[in-house]
Amino acid sequence: PWLNERTFYNETLAAFLRSRLLLEALERLPAELTETGIPALRRRLDLAELTRLFHLAGRSHDTMTRLMHDCAAAENGNAPVPDIFSGAEAFTGQVRELLPEAPRTFLYICAMEGGLALDLRIISTLLRLGHRVILALKESPIYYAPTIWDMDHTPQPVDNLPESPIFKAPAASKNELLRRLRENRLLVISDGTGERLNLY
């Protein structure tokens, strides 16, 4: 269901994430940098990047489609350049709390609005910062929601995303999941993966 629409949307989104306008806006230095040391400055820049990406990921399917259309028109000289990350700074505090300096393991659940290319772009940044990620995808298609199938058919928005085994076991013990996560910084599971528990 929705195969053509999902494929077209992901291809368009992946191209948008590589576009000159998006990269210039994403890489623009935050205002009022006050950090004096390299480690503090590096963390501030990493937080700014993730804050902007999370802000972008919070858009609905319709508003994201409109933004991509407006940016394409601007690149062709037919419209003014939109402020892609307007208001993103308001989320900096939440992202700072979410991302302490010590590495963490994140369970990443994609939004129903779709846009796996953007999720993979966010995940690539988390991996670069030393975190581990378990990416949970739908087993079966539900409108635009990313699925296991999409992992093999979505254009990669980045070139350095590591190979990620897809864990489709219908049930998994904690030990097995942890073992696979130790071996792979990115682990993809279906939302049908349950945990095998012994309550006795």
C-alpha positions as a Markdown table, in Angstrom:
| # | Residue | x | y | z |
|---|---|---|---|---|
| 1 | Pro | 0.0 | 0.0 | 0.0 |
| 2 | Trp | 1.1 | 3.5 | -0.7 |
| 3 | Leu | 4.3 | 2.1 | -2.3 |
| 4 | Asn | 4.7 | 4.7 | -5.0 |
| 5 | Glu | 3.9 | 7.6 | -2.6 |
| 6 | Arg | 6.3 | 6.3 | 0.0 |
| 7 | Thr | 9.1 | 5.7 | -2.5 |
| 8 | Phe | 8.7 | 9.1 | -4.1 |
| 9 | Tyr | 8.5 | 10.9 | -0.7 |
| 10 | Asn | 11.7 | 9.2 | 0.6 |
| 11 | Glu | 13.6 | 9.9 | -2.6 |
| 12 | Thr | 12.5 | 13.6 | -2.5 |
| 13 | Leu | 13.4 | 13.8 | 1.2 |
| 14 | Ala | 16.8 | 12.3 | 0.7 |
| 15 | Ala | 17.6 | 14.7 | -2.1 |
| 16 | Phe | 16.4 | 17.6 | 0.1 |
| 17 | Leu | 18.7 | 16.5 | 2.9 |
| 18 | Arg | 21.7 | 16.7 | 0.4 |
| 19 | Ser | 20.6 | 20.0 | -1.1 |
| 20 | Arg | 22.7 | 23.2 | -0.8 |
| 21 | Leu | 20.0 | 25.2 | 1.0 |
| 22 | Leu | 19.5 | 22.5 | 3.7 |
| 23 | Leu | 23.2 | 22.0 | 4.2 |
| 24 | Glu | 24.0 | 25.7 | 4.5 |
| 25 | Ala | 21.2 | 26.2 | 7.0 |
| 26 | Leu | 22.2 | 23.1 | 9.0 |
| 27 | Glu | 25.9 | 24.0 | 9.1 |
| 28 | Arg | 25.3 | 27.7 | 10.0 |
| 29 | Leu | 27.0 | 28.6 | 13.3 |
| 30 | Pro | 24.6 | 29.3 | 16.2 |
| 31 | Ala | 24.3 | 32.9 | 17.3 |
| 32 | Glu | 26.2 | 34.2 | 20.3 |
| 33 | Leu | 28.8 | 31.5 | 20.7 |
| 34 | Thr | 30.4 | 32.0 | 24.1 |
| 35 | Glu | 32.3 | 28.7 | 24.6 |
| 36 | Thr | 36.0 | 29.2 | 25.1 |
| 37 | Gly | 37.5 | 25.7 | 24.8 |
| 38 | Ile | 37.4 | 23.3 | 21.9 |
| 39 | Pro | 35.5 | 20.5 | 23.7 |
| 40 | Ala | 32.7 | 22.9 | 24.9 |
| 41 | Leu | 32.5 | 24.4 | 21.4 |
| 42 | Arg | 32.3 | 21.0 | 19.7 |
| 43 | Arg | 29.5 | 20.0 | 22.1 |
| 44 | Arg | 27.6 | 23.2 | 21.4 |
| 45 | Leu | 27.9 | 22.7 | 17.6 |
| 46 | Asp | 26.7 | 19.0 | 18.0 |
| 47 | Leu | 23.7 | 20.1 | 20.1 |
| 48 | Ala | 22.9 | 22.8 | 17.5 |
| 49 | Glu | 23.0 | 20.2 | 14.7 |
| 50 | Leu | 20.8 | 17.7 | 16.5 |
| 51 | Thr | 18.4 | 20.4 | 17.7 |
| 52 | Arg | 17.8 | 21.5 | 14.1 |
| 53 | Leu | 17.4 | 17.9 | 12.8 |
| 54 | Phe | 14.9 | 17.0 | 15.6 |
| 55 | His | 13.0 | 20.3 | 14.9 |
| 56 | Leu | 12.8 | 19.3 | 11.2 |
| 57 | Ala | 11.7 | 15.7 | 12.1 |
| 58 | Gly | 8.8 | 17.2 | 14.2 |
| 59 | Arg | 7.1 | 18.6 | 11.1 |
| 60 | Ser | 4.0 | 16.9 | 9.7 |
| 61 | His | 4.1 | 15.1 | 6.4 |
| 62 | Asp | 2.2 | 18.1 | 4.8 |
| 63 | Thr | 4.4 | 20.8 | 6.2 |
| 64 | Met | 7.6 | 18.9 | 5.3 |
| 65 | Thr | 6.3 | 18.5 | 1.7 |
| 66 | Arg | 5.5 | 22.2 | 1.5 |
| 67 | Leu | 9.0 | 23.1 | 2.9 |
| 68 | Met | 10.7 | 20.9 | 0.3 |
| 69 | His | 8.6 | 22.5 | -2.4 |
| 70 | Asp | 9.5 | 26.0 | -1.2 |
| 71 | Cys | 13.2 | 25.2 | -1.0 |
| 72 | Ala | 13.2 | 23.7 | -4.5 |
| 73 | Ala | 11.5 | 26.9 | -5.8 |
| 74 | Ala | 14.0 | 29.1 | -4.0 |
| 75 | Glu | 17.0 | 27.1 | -5.5 |
| 76 | Asn | 15.5 | 27.8 | -8.9 |
| 77 | Gly | 15.2 | 31.5 | -8.1 |
| 78 | Asn | 11.4 | 31.4 | -8.2 |
| 79 | Ala | 10.8 | 32.2 | -4.5 |
| 80 | Pro | 12.5 | 33.6 | -1.4 |
| 81 | Val | 14.7 | 31.3 | 0.7 |
| 82 | Pro | 12.7 | 30.0 | 3.6 |
| 83 | Asp | 14.0 | 30.0 | 7.1 |
| 84 | Ile | 14.2 | 26.2 | 7.4 |
| 85 | Phe | 15.1 | 26.0 | 11.1 |
| 86 | Ser | 13.1 | 29.0 | 12.5 |
| 87 | Gly | 12.3 | 28.4 | 16.1 |
| 88 | Ala | 14.6 | 25.4 | 16.5 |
| 89 | Glu | 16.7 | 27.1 | 19.2 |
| 90 | Ala | 13.7 | 26.7 | 21.6 |
| 91 | Phe | 14.4 | 23.0 | 21.8 |
| 92 | Thr | 18.1 | 23.2 | 22.7 |
| 93 | Gly | 17.5 | 22.7 | 26.4 |
| 94 | Gln | 15.5 | 19.5 | 25.8 |
| 95 | Val | 18.2 | 18.1 | 23.5 |
| 96 | Arg | 20.9 | 18.9 | 26.0 |
| 97 | Glu | 19.1 | 16.9 | 28.7 |
| 98 | Leu | 18.5 | 14.1 | 26.2 |
| 99 | Leu | 22.2 | 13.9 | 25.2 |
| 100 | Pro | 24.6 | 13.9 | 28.1 |
| 101 | Glu | 28.3 | 13.8 | 27.2 |
| 102 | Ala | 28.6 | 10.1 | 28.1 |
| 103 | Pro | 27.5 | 7.7 | 25.4 |
| 104 | Arg | 24.0 | 6.2 | 25.7 |
| 105 | Thr | 21.9 | 3.6 | 23.9 |
| 106 | Phe | 18.8 | 5.0 | 22.2 |
| 107 | Leu | 15.6 | 3.1 | 21.1 |
| 108 | Tyr | 14.7 | 5.1 | 18.1 |
| 109 | Ile | 11.0 | 4.8 | 17.1 |
| 110 | Cys | 10.1 | 6.5 | 13.8 |
| 111 | Ala | 7.1 | 8.8 | 13.5 |
| 112 | Met | 4.0 | 7.6 | 11.6 |
| 113 | Glu | 4.5 | 10.6 | 9.3 |
| 114 | Gly | 7.3 | 8.8 | 7.5 |
| 115 | Gly | 10.6 | 10.2 | 6.3 |
| 116 | Leu | 13.1 | 7.4 | 7.0 |
| 117 | Ala | 15.8 | 9.3 | 5.2 |
| 118 | Leu | 15.6 | 12.0 | 7.9 |
| 119 | Asp | 15.6 | 9.5 | 10.7 |
| 120 | Leu | 18.7 | 7.9 | 9.2 |
| 121 | Arg | 20.4 | 11.3 | 9.0 |
| 122 | Ile | 19.7 | 11.9 | 12.8 |
| 123 | Ile | 20.9 | 8.4 | 13.6 |
| 124 | Ser | 24.1 | 9.0 | 11.7 |
| 125 | Thr | 24.8 | 12.0 | 13.9 |
| 126 | Leu | 24.0 | 10.0 | 17.1 |
| 127 | Leu | 26.5 | 7.3 | 16.0 |
| 128 | Arg | 29.1 | 9.9 | 15.2 |
| 129 | Leu | 28.8 | 11.2 | 18.8 |
| 130 | Gly | 29.5 | 7.7 | 20.1 |
| 131 | His | 26.0 | 6.6 | 20.9 |
| 132 | Arg | 24.4 | 3.2 | 20.0 |
| 133 | Val | 21.0 | 3.1 | 18.4 |
| 134 | Ile | 18.3 | 0.4 | 18.2 |
| 135 | Leu | 16.0 | 1.4 | 15.3 |
| 136 | Ala | 12.5 | 0.0 | 15.5 |
| 137 | Leu | 10.6 | -0.2 | 12.2 |
| 138 | Lys | 7.2 | -1.5 | 11.3 |
| 139 | Glu | 7.0 | -5.0 | 10.1 |
| 140 | Ser | 4.0 | -4.3 | 7.8 |
| 141 | Pro | 3.1 | -1.2 | 5.8 |
| 142 | Ile | 0.9 | 1.4 | 7.6 |
| 143 | Tyr | 0.5 | 4.5 | 5.3 |
| 144 | Tyr | 3.8 | 6.5 | 5.5 |
| 145 | Ala | 5.3 | 4.8 | 8.6 |
| 146 | Pro | 8.8 | 3.5 | 7.9 |
| 147 | Thr | 9.1 | -0.3 | 7.5 |
| 148 | Ile | 11.8 | -2.9 | 7.4 |
| 149 | Trp | 11.3 | -3.0 | 3.6 |
| 150 | Asp | 12.2 | 0.7 | 3.5 |
| 151 | Met | 15.7 | 0.1 | 4.8 |
| 152 | Asp | 16.7 | -1.6 | 1.5 |
| 153 | His | 14.8 | 0.9 | -0.7 |
| 154 | Thr | 15.4 | 4.3 | 0.8 |
| 155 | Pro | 18.2 | 6.4 | -0.6 |
| 156 | Gln | 20.8 | 7.0 | 2.0 |
| 157 | Pro | 21.1 | 10.7 | 3.1 |
| 158 | Val | 24.6 | 10.1 | 4.3 |
| 159 | Asp | 27.5 | 8.0 | 3.0 |
| 160 | Asn | 29.0 | 6.8 | 6.3 |
| 161 | Leu | 26.0 | 4.9 | 7.8 |
| 162 | Pro | 27.4 | 1.6 | 9.0 |
| 163 | Glu | 26.0 | -1.8 | 7.9 |
| 164 | Ser | 23.1 | -2.6 | 10.2 |
| 165 | Pro | 21.8 | -6.2 | 10.6 |
| 166 | Ile | 18.1 | -6.5 | 10.7 |
| 167 | Phe | 16.9 | -8.5 | 13.7 |
| 168 | Lys | 13.6 | -10.1 | 12.8 |
| 169 | Ala | 13.4 | -12.7 | 15.5 |
| 170 | Pro | 9.8 | -12.9 | 16.8 |
| 171 | Ala | 11.1 | -13.1 | 20.4 |
| 172 | Ala | 14.5 | -12.2 | 21.9 |
| 173 | Ser | 16.0 | -12.4 | 25.3 |
| 174 | Lys | 17.7 | -9.4 | 26.8 |
| 175 | Asn | 21.0 | -11.1 | 26.6 |
| 176 | Glu | 20.7 | -11.9 | 22.9 |
| 177 | Leu | 19.6 | -8.3 | 22.2 |
| 178 | Leu | 22.5 | -6.9 | 24.2 |
| 179 | Arg | 25.0 | -9.2 | 22.5 |
| 180 | Arg | 23.9 | -8.1 | 19.1 |
| 181 | Leu | 24.1 | -4.4 | 20.2 |
| 182 | Arg | 27.6 | -4.9 | 21.5 |
| 183 | Glu | 28.6 | -6.2 | 18.0 |
| 184 | Asn | 26.7 | -3.5 | 16.1 |
| 185 | Arg | 26.4 | 0.2 | 17.1 |
| 186 | Leu | 23.2 | 0.3 | 14.9 |
| 187 | Leu | 20.7 | -2.5 | 15.3 |
| 188 | Val | 17.5 | -2.6 | 13.3 |
| 189 | Ile | 14.5 | -4.5 | 14.7 |
| 190 | Ser | 10.9 | -4.9 | 13.6 |
| 191 | Asp | 8.2 | -3.6 | 15.9 |
| 192 | Gly | 7.0 | -7.2 | 16.1 |
| 193 | Thr | 10.1 | -8.2 | 18.0 |
| 194 | Gly | 9.0 | -9.1 | 21.5 |
| 195 | Glu | 11.0 | -10.0 | 24.6 |
| 196 | Arg | 11.1 | -13.5 | 25.9 |
| 197 | Leu | 10.5 | -13.3 | 29.6 |
| 198 | Asn | 10.6 | -15.9 | 32.3 |
| 199 | Leu | 8.4 | -14.7 | 35.1 |
| 200 | Tyr | 8.9 | -17.7 | 37.4 |
